[in-house]
Amino acid sequence: MPQMHFPIFPSIADDKSLMGVGTTNTFDWIAASLGGLEEVIVNFESALDIRFGGVLLAIPALLSIGLLRYSDRYFQLPKGYYGLESIFLLLAFMALGRVKTIESLRSQAPGEWGKLLGLDRIPEVKTLREKINILSAGDTATAWMSDLSSDWMNSEPESAGVLLVDGHVRVYNGNQTKLPRQYVARNKLCLRATIDYWVNALDGQPFFKVTKEVNSGLIKVLKNEIVPQLEEMVPHQPTEIELLADIYLHRFLIVFDREGYSPDFFLKMKEKRIACVTYHKHPGEDWPEAEFRLQKVKLNGIQTVEMNLAERGSKLSNGLWVREVRKLSQNHHQTSVISTDYISDLRSISVAMFSRWSQENYFRYMRQEYNLDALIDYKVESIDGTIQIVNPQYRKIDGQVRSKVGILNRRMIEFAATSFKKEINPKKIEKYQQKKAELKEEIEELQVEVKILKKERKETRRHITISELPEDDRFKRLNTKSKYFIDTIKMIAYRAETAMSNILREKMSQTKEARSLLRALYTNEANLIPNEKEGTLTVELHHFVNRKDDISITHLCDELNATKTIFPGTNMKLIYKLVS
């Protein structure tokens, strides 16, 4: 009987290596362990059928958007095997490849991912966490996000002139701390959570975010944190001379939902020459439908739709005159929008308000595809004890008042509706009178209870500082530094994906499928062919299932090749093409 030979699996072979799984560069590993290596030199070797090879097509977009632009200014790693650029590229590749958590790297082939970076292997999960902690120390991630946001606005001045602002609630299910409860609209529940206030362009492209552990409200965050940043960031603002010459001219426009409705806030922003657009919280009676005219508007510069629109001037409670634009829907519902933009066409105001869905789409897409709500680590930080929050005792009493008032109103309605309509019968009359008497007695008792509770609520402070909370109710905030760092990389990855999808759409009949095709591209296998003599690194992508996808990807490759991008840390020009 012939002897049978079983193949040796790569993992078994790697286990027999001196340094562990995937570590073929033994000399540099030893040098790094002895402190004699600043960082390993990127060195590509020929390789076939490397999974996730498609992420290499994102390098031109990632670099153009700014992945490594400020890395040397804000970040530094101690001497070791992995360099700064390799870590940044790895995190961006993970985001694009939908490796949604750092822990998920345990199930990935470290050697194959390493080949995509010109290394023998990527760092272990523990090592990568250590690198992230070093890179996110201090306020470097916040400053990095701010600089990138300024760059993005300067490169897209038209997009930066109209900005969407909205809060996104991140639910926390852990037990490290007892975060305050926030209302989560998508769950229709009050859950322990942190809220991020995002600033996006009309097409949903992100600029920056502000994280709040305590929900102080959109108006306060706008006034104290977002608007001051925008005043510094937004490019091409009118000069003081131009503002003096035209009393209706504004610096830029911010769009938000009803949570930001405040006539006093609108007036303060008008004094700063910042225009606002939001839904009218108290629109009043419907307008005659004869006032509405069918208008063609273009949402996000792409989709043309028809809207029935009408406009009037409207005076708010503080005497401020605003423009009120209403949209009439097919079911005859009127949606009222108010604005302190006195120059733009009513269609532009409608587009600004009704483009808010693009920001909601951004939140949903980032949650589903980029795991936006995920924790990066399990650390907690101390929180400023002077921050004011709603007094838990006040909230408890207020809840009791609302509950009792609700019961009281129902009983009063029931009392008013109770009447004797049957034929006169002593027994039935007695039963009717008894029911009325019981209801009256219950109503009087409820009125007394409500009066006592309202007095107790009035005597209870509505707001207290965190330091005044009972010891058991005090909380800490989740680590924001590493979250800011990783979220900035995810924003860069999303912008890179958007840029690539815009190129694909040029050759696609079904433009909505562009992102789906990119998701398939990022996980597609590729061959790596380095040529040191010619200074090139050729990425050979495997063909897709159908010809139309091949045509779109070929067009993308041609556009990317025209950028003549050099792989970071090398002098090798990237060349992309499809092969059998």
C-alpha positions as CSV (number, residue, x, y, z in Angstrom):
1,M,0.0,0.0,0.0
2,P,1.5,3.3,-1.0
3,Q,2.4,5.8,1.7
4,M,-0.1,8.7,1.9
5,H,1.3,12.3,2.2
6,F,-1.0,14.9,3.8
7,P,-0.4,18.6,3.1
8,I,1.1,20.8,5.8
9,F,-1.3,23.7,6.4
10,P,0.3,27.2,6.5
11,S,-0.8,27.7,10.1
12,I,1.1,24.6,11.2
13,A,4.2,25.6,9.2
14,D,4.0,29.1,10.7
15,D,3.8,27.6,14.2
16,K,7.2,26.0,13.6
17,S,8.8,29.3,12.6
18,L,11.0,31.1,15.1
19,M,8.9,34.1,15.6
20,G,5.3,32.8,15.2
21,V,2.6,33.0,12.6
22,G,3.6,34.8,9.4
23,T,6.9,36.1,10.7
24,T,9.3,35.5,7.8
25,N,11.4,38.6,8.3
26,T,13.2,37.1,11.2
27,F,16.3,39.5,11.2
28,D,14.2,42.6,11.4
29,W,11.9,41.1,14.1
30,I,15.0,40.4,16.3
31,A,16.4,43.9,15.6
32,A,13.1,45.5,16.6
33,S,12.9,43.4,19.8
34,L,16.4,44.6,20.8
35,G,15.5,48.3,20.1
36,G,17.7,48.6,17.1
37,L,15.0,49.2,14.4
38,E,13.1,52.5,13.9
39,E,10.6,50.7,11.7
40,V,10.7,47.9,9.1
41,I,11.2,48.9,5.5
42,V,8.2,48.2,3.2
43,N,9.2,45.5,0.8
44,F,6.7,43.9,-1.6
45,E,7.1,40.4,-2.9
46,S,5.2,38.8,-5.8
47,A,2.0,37.1,-4.5
48,L,-1.0,35.5,-6.1
49,D,-4.7,35.5,-5.1
50,I,-4.4,37.7,-2.0
51,R,-7.8,38.2,-0.4
52,F,-8.8,41.8,0.2
53,G,-6.4,42.9,-2.5
54,G,-9.1,45.2,-3.9
55,V,-8.5,47.6,-1.0
56,L,-5.3,48.7,-2.7
57,L,-7.4,50.5,-5.3
58,A,-8.4,52.9,-2.5
59,I,-4.9,54.2,-1.9
60,P,-5.1,57.1,-4.3
61,A,-8.4,58.3,-2.8
62,L,-7.2,57.7,0.8
63,L,-4.0,59.7,0.3
64,S,-5.8,62.5,-1.6
65,I,-8.4,62.9,1.1
66,G,-5.7,63.2,3.8
67,L,-5.1,59.9,5.5
68,L,-1.3,60.5,5.9
69,R,-1.3,64.3,5.4
70,Y,-0.8,65.3,9.1
71,S,0.5,62.0,10.4
72,D,4.0,63.4,11.1
73,R,2.6,66.5,12.7
74,Y,0.3,64.9,15.3
75,F,1.4,61.3,15.7
76,Q,4.5,59.5,16.7
77,L,5.2,55.8,17.5
78,P,8.1,54.5,19.5
79,K,10.8,52.5,17.8
80,G,9.6,49.2,16.7
81,Y,8.7,46.9,13.8
82,Y,5.6,48.7,12.6
83,G,5.8,52.2,11.2
84,L,3.2,55.0,11.4
85,E,2.1,54.7,7.7
86,S,1.6,51.0,7.9
87,I,-0.7,51.3,11.0
88,F,-2.8,54.1,9.3
89,L,-3.1,52.1,6.1
90,L,-4.1,49.0,7.9
91,L,-6.9,50.7,9.9
92,A,-8.2,52.3,6.7
93,F,-8.1,49.0,4.8
94,M,-9.9,47.3,7.7
95,A,-12.7,49.9,7.5
96,L,-13.1,49.5,3.7
97,G,-12.8,45.7,3.9
98,R,-15.6,45.7,6.6
99,V,-13.4,44.2,9.2
100,K,-15.6,46.0,11.7
101,T,-13.7,45.6,15.0
102,I,-10.1,45.2,16.0
103,E,-11.0,41.9,17.6
104,S,-12.2,40.6,14.3
105,L,-8.5,40.6,13.1
106,R,-8.1,37.4,15.1
107,S,-10.0,35.5,12.4
108,Q,-8.1,37.1,9.5
109,A,-4.9,35.7,7.9
110,P,-2.1,38.0,9.2
111,G,0.3,37.1,6.4
112,E,-2.1,38.0,3.6
113,W,-3.0,41.3,5.2
114,G,0.7,41.9,5.7
115,K,1.4,41.4,2.0
116,L,-1.0,44.2,1.2
117,L,1.2,46.6,3.2
118,G,4.6,45.2,2.0
119,L,5.2,43.4,5.3
120,D,5.4,39.8,6.3
121,R,2.4,40.1,8.6
122,I,0.2,42.6,10.4
123,P,0.3,43.3,14.2
124,E,-1.6,41.1,16.6
125,V,-4.7,42.5,18.1
126,K,-3.0,43.3,21.4
127,T,-0.2,45.1,19.6
128,L,-2.6,47.1,17.4
129,R,-4.6,48.2,20.5
130,E,-1.4,49.4,22.1
131,K,-0.5,51.4,18.9
132,I,-4.0,53.0,18.9
133,N,-3.7,54.0,22.5
134,I,-0.4,55.7,21.8
135,L,-1.7,57.5,18.7
136,S,-4.9,58.7,20.4
137,A,-3.3,60.0,23.5
138,G,-4.0,63.7,24.4
139,D,-6.0,65.8,22.0
140,T,-4.2,64.9,18.9
141,A,-7.2,63.1,17.3
142,T,-9.4,66.1,17.8
143,A,-6.9,68.4,16.3
144,W,-6.3,66.0,13.4
145,M,-10.1,65.9,12.7
146,S,-10.3,69.7,12.8
147,D,-7.4,70.2,10.3
148,L,-8.9,67.6,7.9
149,S,-12.3,69.2,8.2
150,S,-10.8,72.6,7.3
151,D,-9.1,71.0,4.3
152,W,-12.2,69.3,3.1
153,M,-14.2,72.5,3.4
154,N,-11.5,74.5,1.5
155,S,-11.6,71.8,-1.3
156,E,-15.4,72.0,-1.4
157,P,-16.3,75.6,-0.7
158,E,-19.7,75.3,-2.2
159,S,-20.6,72.3,0.0
160,A,-19.2,74.1,3.1
161,G,-21.6,77.0,2.5
162,V,-24.7,74.9,3.5
163,L,-24.2,72.6,6.4
164,L,-26.4,69.9,8.0
165,V,-26.2,69.5,11.8
166,D,-27.9,66.6,13.7
167,G,-27.4,64.4,16.7
168,H,-26.7,60.7,16.5
169,V,-27.3,58.6,19.6
170,R,-24.9,55.8,20.3
171,V,-26.5,53.2,22.7
172,Y,-24.2,51.8,25.4
173,N,-25.0,48.3,26.7
174,G,-21.9,47.9,28.9
175,N,-21.6,48.0,32.6
176,Q,-18.4,50.1,33.0
177,T,-20.5,53.2,33.9
178,K,-24.2,54.3,34.2
179,L,-24.5,56.8,31.4
180,P,-27.6,59.1,31.4
181,R,-30.5,57.9,29.4
182,Q,-31.2,59.4,25.9
183,Y,-34.2,59.0,23.7
184,V,-33.3,56.8,20.8
185,A,-35.7,57.5,17.9
186,R,-34.8,54.4,15.9
187,N,-35.6,52.2,19.0
188,K,-38.4,54.5,20.3
189,L,-36.9,53.9,23.8
190,C,-34.9,55.8,26.4
191,L,-31.6,54.0,26.7
192,R,-28.2,54.7,28.2
193,A,-26.2,56.4,25.5
194,T,-23.8,59.0,24.3
195,I,-24.7,61.5,21.7
196,D,-22.5,62.7,18.8
197,Y,-23.5,65.9,17.0
198,W,-22.3,65.7,13.3
199,V,-21.7,68.4,10.7
200,N,-22.2,67.1,7.1
201,A,-22.5,68.6,3.7
202,L,-25.8,68.5,1.8
203,D,-24.8,65.2,0.1
204,G,-24.1,63.6,3.5
205,Q,-20.3,63.9,3.3
206,P,-19.0,64.3,6.9
207,F,-16.9,67.2,8.1
208,F,-16.6,66.7,11.9
209,K,-18.4,65.7,15.1
210,V,-18.8,66.8,18.7
211,T,-19.3,64.2,21.4
212,K,-21.5,64.9,24.4
213,E,-21.9,62.5,27.3
214,V,-24.8,64.7,28.7
215,N,-27.4,65.8,26.2
216,S,-27.4,69.5,26.8
217,G,-29.5,70.0,23.7
218,L,-28.8,70.9,20.1
219,I,-29.2,74.6,20.6
220,K,-26.5,74.8,23.3
221,V,-24.1,72.6,21.3
222,L,-24.6,74.7,18.2
223,K,-24.1,78.0,20.1
224,N,-21.1,76.9,22.2
225,E,-19.2,74.4,20.1
226,I,-20.3,74.0,16.5
227,V,-20.9,77.6,15.4
228,P,-17.5,78.8,16.8
229,Q,-15.7,76.1,14.9
230,L,-17.6,76.8,11.7
231,E,-16.8,80.5,11.9
232,E,-13.1,79.6,11.8
233,M,-13.4,76.8,9.2
234,V,-15.9,77.8,6.5
235,P,-14.1,79.2,3.5
236,H,-15.0,82.2,1.3
237,Q,-17.1,84.0,3.9
238,P,-18.1,87.6,3.0
239,T,-15.8,90.3,4.2
240,E,-17.0,92.9,6.8
241,I,-17.3,95.5,4.0
242,E,-19.5,93.1,1.9
243,L,-21.7,92.4,5.0
244,L,-22.1,96.1,5.7
245,A,-23.0,96.8,2.0
246,D,-25.8,94.1,2.0
247,I,-27.8,93.7,5.2
248,Y,-29.3,90.4,3.9
249,L,-26.0,88.7,3.1
250,H,-25.0,85.8,5.4
251,R,-21.7,84.1,6.1
252,F,-23.0,80.5,5.7
253,L,-26.2,78.5,6.3
254,I,-26.9,75.8,8.9
255,V,-29.7,73.3,8.6
256,F,-31.1,71.3,11.6
257,D,-34.3,69.7,12.8
258,R,-37.0,70.9,15.2
259,E,-34.8,70.3,18.2
260,G,-33.0,73.4,17.3
261,Y,-36.1,75.6,16.9
262,S,-35.7,78.7,19.0
263,P,-36.6,82.3,17.9
264,D,-34.0,83.7,20.3
265,F,-31.3,81.4,18.8
266,F,-32.3,82.5,15.3
267,L,-32.0,86.1,16.3
268,K,-28.5,85.6,17.8
269,M,-27.4,83.8,14.7
270,K,-28.8,86.6,12.5
271,E,-26.7,89.1,14.5
272,K,-23.7,86.9,13.7
273,R,-24.9,86.9,10.0
274,I,-25.4,83.2,10.0
275,A,-28.6,81.9,8.4
276,C,-30.7,79.1,9.8
277,V,-33.2,76.7,8.2
278,T,-35.4,74.4,10.2
279,Y,-38.9,73.1,10.5
280,H,-41.6,75.4,12.0
281,K,-42.6,74.1,15.3
282,H,-45.9,76.0,15.4
283,P,-47.0,76.4,11.8
284,G,-50.6,77.3,12.5
285,E,-53.4,76.8,10.0
286,D,-53.0,75.4,6.5
287,W,-52.5,77.8,3.6
288,P,-54.9,77.7,0.7
289,E,-53.7,75.1,-1.8
290,A,-54.1,77.7,-4.6
291,E,-51.0,79.4,-3.3
292,F,-48.8,76.4,-4.1
293,R,-46.9,76.1,-7.4
294,L,-45.2,73.0,-8.8
295,Q,-41.4,73.5,-8.8
296,K,-38.6,71.4,-10.1
297,V,-35.7,71.1,-7.6
298,K,-32.5,69.1,-7.7
299,L,-31.6,67.2,-4.5
300,N,-27.8,66.8,-3.9
301,G,-27.2,68.1,-7.4
302,I,-28.2,64.6,-8.8
303,Q,-31.9,63.7,-8.4
304,T,-34.5,66.1,-9.9
305,V,-37.9,66.0,-8.2
306,E,-41.1,68.1,-8.3
307,M,-42.4,69.8,-5.2
308,N,-45.5,71.9,-4.6
309,L,-44.1,75.0,-2.9
310,A,-45.5,78.3,-1.5
311,E,-43.9,81.1,0.5
312,R,-44.9,83.8,2.9
313,G,-43.2,86.1,5.5
314,S,-43.8,85.0,9.1
315,K,-43.3,86.8,12.4
316,L,-42.0,84.7,15.3
317,S,-42.9,85.1,19.0
318,N,-39.9,87.4,19.6
319,G,-40.8,89.7,16.7
320,L,-38.3,88.2,14.2
321,W,-39.4,88.1,10.6
322,V,-38.5,85.0,8.8
323,R,-39.3,83.3,5.5
324,E,-41.8,80.5,5.7
325,V,-41.8,78.0,2.9
326,R,-44.3,75.2,2.8
327,K,-44.4,72.0,0.8
328,L,-47.7,70.4,-0.1
329,S,-47.6,66.6,-0.3
330,Q,-49.9,64.3,-2.3
331,N,-52.0,63.6,0.8
332,H,-52.5,67.4,1.2
333,H,-50.2,67.6,4.3
334,Q,-48.3,70.9,4.5
335,T,-44.7,70.8,5.8
336,S,-43.6,74.2,7.1
337,V,-39.9,75.4,6.9
338,I,-38.6,78.7,8.2
339,S,-35.4,80.4,7.3
340,T,-33.4,83.5,8.0
341,D,-31.8,83.2,4.6
342,Y,-33.4,86.2,2.9
343,I,-31.5,85.9,-0.4
344,S,-31.8,82.4,-1.8
345,D,-34.6,81.1,-4.0
346,L,-37.4,79.3,-2.2
347,R,-36.3,76.1,-4.0
348,S,-32.8,76.4,-2.5
349,I,-34.3,76.6,1.0
350,S,-36.5,73.6,0.3
351,V,-33.5,71.6,-1.1
352,A,-31.5,72.5,2.1
353,M,-34.2,71.3,4.4
354,F,-35.3,68.2,2.6
355,S,-31.7,67.1,2.0
356,R,-31.6,66.1,5.7
357,W,-32.4,62.5,4.6
358,S,-28.8,62.3,3.3
359,Q,-27.4,62.8,6.8
360,E,-29.8,60.2,8.1
361,N,-28.6,57.9,5.3
362,Y,-25.1,58.6,6.3
363,F,-25.7,57.5,9.9
364,R,-27.5,54.4,8.9
365,Y,-24.9,53.4,6.3
366,M,-22.0,54.0,8.8
367,R,-23.8,52.0,11.5
368,Q,-24.3,49.1,9.1
369,E,-21.2,49.1,7.1
370,Y,-18.5,50.8,9.2
371,N,-19.8,49.8,12.7
372,L,-19.9,53.5,13.7
373,D,-21.5,52.9,17.1
374,A,-18.9,50.3,18.2
375,L,-16.7,50.9,21.2
376,I,-12.9,51.0,20.4
377,D,-12.0,50.0,24.0
378,Y,-13.6,49.6,27.4
379,K,-11.9,52.6,29.1
380,V,-13.8,55.3,31.0
381,E,-12.7,58.8,31.9
382,S,-13.6,61.2,34.6
383,I,-16.1,63.9,33.7
384,D,-16.2,67.5,34.6
385,G,-18.2,67.7,37.9
386,T,-19.5,71.2,37.0
387,I,-21.6,70.0,34.1
388,Q,-25.3,70.5,34.7
389,I,-27.8,67.7,34.2
390,V,-31.4,67.2,34.9
391,N,-32.0,66.4,38.6
392,P,-33.0,62.7,38.8
393,Q,-35.4,63.6,41.7
394,Y,-37.0,66.3,39.5
395,R,-37.4,63.9,36.6
396,K,-39.0,61.3,38.9
397,I,-41.5,63.8,40.3
398,D,-42.2,65.3,36.8
399,G,-42.9,61.8,35.6
400,Q,-45.4,61.3,38.5
401,V,-47.1,64.6,37.6
402,R,-47.5,63.7,34.0
403,S,-48.9,60.2,34.9
404,K,-51.4,61.6,37.4
405,V,-52.4,64.4,35.0
406,G,-53.0,61.9,32.3
407,I,-55.2,59.8,34.5
408,L,-57.1,62.9,35.7
409,N,-57.8,64.0,32.2
410,R,-59.1,60.6,31.2
411,R,-61.4,60.5,34.3
412,M,-62.7,64.1,33.6
413,I,-63.5,63.0,30.0
414,E,-65.3,59.9,31.3
415,F,-67.2,62.0,33.8
416,A,-68.3,64.5,31.1
417,A,-69.4,61.7,28.8
418,T,-71.4,59.9,31.5
419,S,-75.1,60.8,31.1
420,F,-78.4,59.1,31.7
421,K,-80.1,58.3,28.4
422,K,-82.2,55.3,29.3
423,E,-85.8,55.1,30.5
424,I,-86.5,56.3,34.0
425,N,-86.0,53.4,36.4
426,P,-85.1,53.9,40.1
427,K,-82.5,51.2,40.1
428,K,-80.8,52.4,37.0
429,I,-80.9,56.0,38.2
430,E,-79.3,54.9,41.5
431,K,-76.5,53.0,39.6
432,Y,-75.9,56.1,37.4
433,Q,-75.7,58.4,40.4
434,Q,-73.3,56.1,42.2
435,K,-71.0,55.9,39.2
436,K,-71.0,59.7,38.8
437,A,-70.3,60.1,42.6
438,E,-67.4,57.6,42.4
439,L,-65.9,59.4,39.4
440,K,-66.3,62.8,41.1
441,E,-64.6,61.5,44.3
442,E,-61.7,60.0,42.2
443,I,-61.3,63.3,40.3
444,E,-61.2,65.3,43.5
445,E,-58.5,63.0,45.0
446,L,-56.5,63.1,41.8
447,Q,-56.7,66.9,41.7
448,V,-55.3,67.1,45.3
449,E,-52.5,64.6,44.4
450,V,-51.6,66.6,41.3
451,K,-51.5,69.8,43.3
452,I,-49.2,68.3,45.9
453,L,-46.9,66.8,43.3
454,K,-46.7,70.1,41.3
455,K,-45.8,72.0,44.5
456,E,-43.1,69.4,45.2
457,R,-41.8,69.7,41.7
458,K,-41.7,73.4,41.9
459,E,-39.6,73.2,45.1
460,T,-37.2,70.7,43.5
461,R,-34.2,72.1,41.5
462,R,-34.6,71.1,37.9
463,H,-30.8,71.0,37.2
464,I,-27.9,70.1,39.4
465,T,-24.2,69.5,38.7
466,I,-22.7,66.0,38.3
467,S,-20.8,66.5,41.6
468,E,-24.1,67.0,43.4
469,L,-25.4,63.7,42.3
470,P,-25.6,60.9,45.0
471,E,-22.5,58.7,44.9
472,D,-24.4,55.7,43.4
473,D,-25.8,57.9,40.5
474,R,-22.5,59.5,39.5
475,F,-21.1,58.3,36.1
476,K,-18.0,58.6,34.0
477,R,-17.8,59.1,30.3
478,L,-16.6,56.5,27.7
479,N,-13.1,57.0,26.3
480,T,-13.5,59.6,23.6
481,K,-9.9,59.8,22.4
482,S,-9.5,56.5,20.7
483,K,-13.1,56.8,19.4
484,Y,-12.3,60.2,17.7
485,F,-9.1,58.7,16.2
486,I,-10.9,55.6,14.7
487,D,-13.9,57.6,13.6
488,T,-11.7,60.0,11.7
489,I,-10.2,57.1,9.8
490,K,-13.7,55.8,9.1
491,M,-14.7,59.2,7.8
492,I,-11.7,59.2,5.5
493,A,-12.5,55.7,4.3
494,Y,-16.2,56.7,3.7
495,R,-15.0,59.8,1.7
496,A,-12.6,57.6,-0.3
497,E,-15.4,55.1,-1.0
498,T,-17.7,58.0,-2.1
499,A,-15.0,59.4,-4.5
500,M,-14.5,55.9,-6.0
501,S,-18.3,55.4,-6.4
502,N,-18.6,58.7,-8.2
503,I,-16.0,57.4,-10.8
504,L,-17.9,54.1,-11.1
505,R,-21.2,55.8,-11.7
506,E,-19.8,57.3,-14.9
507,K,-20.0,53.9,-16.5
508,M,-22.9,52.4,-14.7
509,S,-26.6,52.4,-15.8
510,Q,-27.7,51.4,-12.2
511,T,-25.8,54.1,-10.3
512,K,-27.3,53.0,-7.0
513,E,-25.2,49.8,-7.2
514,A,-21.9,51.6,-7.1
515,R,-21.3,51.1,-3.4
516,S,-22.3,47.5,-3.6
517,L,-19.8,46.9,-6.4
518,L,-17.1,48.6,-4.3
519,R,-17.8,46.4,-1.3
520,A,-17.3,43.4,-3.6
521,L,-14.1,45.0,-5.0
522,Y,-12.6,45.6,-1.6
523,T,-12.8,41.9,-0.7
524,N,-11.8,40.7,-4.2
525,E,-8.6,38.7,-4.6
526,A,-5.6,40.3,-6.4
527,N,-2.1,39.5,-7.6
528,L,0.8,41.7,-6.5
529,I,3.6,42.1,-9.0
530,P,6.4,44.4,-7.9
531,N,9.1,45.5,-10.4
532,E,12.0,47.3,-8.6
533,K,13.8,48.0,-11.9
534,E,10.9,49.9,-13.3
535,G,9.7,51.2,-9.9
536,T,6.2,49.8,-10.2
537,L,3.8,47.8,-8.1
538,T,1.1,46.2,-10.3
539,V,-2.1,45.1,-8.7
540,E,-3.9,42.6,-10.9
541,L,-7.5,42.2,-10.0
542,H,-9.5,39.1,-10.8
543,H,-12.4,39.5,-13.2
544,F,-15.9,40.0,-11.8
545,V,-18.9,37.8,-12.5
546,N,-20.4,39.9,-15.3
547,R,-19.0,42.0,-18.0
548,K,-20.7,45.3,-17.0
549,D,-18.9,45.2,-13.7
550,D,-15.6,44.6,-15.5
551,I,-16.2,47.6,-17.7
552,S,-16.9,49.8,-14.6
553,I,-13.8,48.5,-12.7
554,T,-11.6,48.9,-15.8
555,H,-12.7,52.6,-16.0
556,L,-11.9,53.0,-12.3
557,C,-8.5,51.5,-12.9
558,D,-7.8,53.8,-15.8
559,E,-8.7,56.9,-13.7
560,L,-6.6,55.7,-10.7
561,N,-3.6,54.9,-13.0
562,A,-3.8,58.5,-14.2
563,T,-3.0,59.7,-10.7
564,K,0.4,58.0,-10.8
565,T,0.2,57.3,-7.0
566,I,3.3,56.1,-5.2
567,F,2.7,53.5,-2.5
568,P,3.6,55.2,0.9
569,G,7.1,54.4,2.1
570,T,8.3,53.3,-1.3
571,N,9.2,54.7,-4.7
572,M,6.9,52.3,-6.5
573,K,4.1,53.6,-8.7
574,L,0.8,51.8,-8.4
575,I,-0.6,50.2,-11.5
576,Y,-4.1,48.7,-11.5
577,K,-5.6,46.3,-14.1
578,L,-7.9,43.4,-14.5
579,V,-6.6,39.9,-15.4
580,S,-8.0,36.5,-15.9
